[in-house]
Amino acid sequence: MFPKKKYKKRREVWKGRTTSILQGKTKECYVTGEVEDLHKHHIFYGEGMRDISDRHGFWVYLADRVHIAGLGGLHAHPGKGLDLELKQVCQRKFEENHSRQEWMDIIGRNYL
């Protein structure tokens, strides 16, 4: 009987950084320098951590073969090798302008 109110869908406001703290605006593989078949790799991933990585710029671009677990890439060896190295480099870079306590408040773990 009564006309229904039309509600506009709200767009979620982007809260992430548009630049990586390790690469800036450079769009090439962090490891190989390739510029094709790139994936955005969140250095801290898993439940709730991708949002934190986006918000603080804790991500890098990686070539497909460097990133994908099935190809023997970074996700094939979590917590070791390149995965651990990226976490350590990211923490060092963050701590150039912030304290260790701020890092611990955000990530909750020291990788150095």
N, C-alpha and C positions, 0 to 999 in steps of 0.2 A: 504494500500500500504506500508506504513512505519511500521516497527515493533514498537509496543507500549512499552514504558518504563515500566519496572516492578518496582513497589515501594514496599519497605519493610514496613510492618506495624510497627509503633513505639510502643514500650511498654511504658506504663506510669511508671515513676519512683515512687517507693513507698516512700511517704513522711511521713508516720506515724511512731510512735514509736512501737517497738516490745514488750515493757513492759508497764505495767500499773503503774502509779505513786502510786497507792494504794496497788497493789498486787505484783509488780515486775514481775517475770516470773512464779509465782505460778499459776497453772491451776486447780483451784477448786472454787466452789461457794463461793462468798464473804460472804454470809449470813449463809449458812448451812454447808459448807465444803465438799459438795458432789463433786464427780469427774466425774460423767456421766451425759449425757443430758445437757451440758452446752451451754449457749448462751453468746456471747460477748455483753455486755450492754454498749452503749455509754451514759455516764452520761449526756452529753448535746447532745440532738438529735433534729431533725427538720431541716429545710432548712439551709444548710451550716454549721450547728453545728456538724454534724458527722465528717466532715473533720477536724474541729478544735479539736474535742475529740481525733481523731486518731493521729493528729500531736503532741499533747501535752501529750498523755497517759491518757486522762480522760475517762477511761473505766475500767470495771471489768467483771469478769465472774460471771454469775448467773445461778442457776439451772432453768430448764424449768418452773417449777411450781411457782418459785419466780419471774420470768420475764414476762411471758405471761399474758396479760390483761384478756383473756377469762377464765383463771384459777384463777382469783382474784389476780394476781401478781402485780408487780410494775407499769406496764403501765395502770392498771385499775384505779389508783389514781395519775395522774400526778400532780406534784407540792406539793404533800403531803406525809406524812409517809416516807417510804424508799427512794422514789425519792428525796425528799427534804434533807433527811439525807445524802445521797450520794453526793449531790451537796455541802453541807456544809463541809463534811469531805474532799472532793476533794479540795475545796478552802483553807482550813486550811493547807493541805499538800503542795499545790502549794506555799502558802505564807511563808512556812518555808525557802525557798530559793529565793523568789521573792517578789516584793513589791505589795501592794494592787493596785497601779496604773497600774502595768503590768497586773494584773488579770482583771481589768476593761477594759483595752485596748483590751484584748483577748475576754472576755465573755460579758462585758458590763452590768453586774448586780452583785450586792453584795448579797450573800446568808447568810452572818453572821449577 
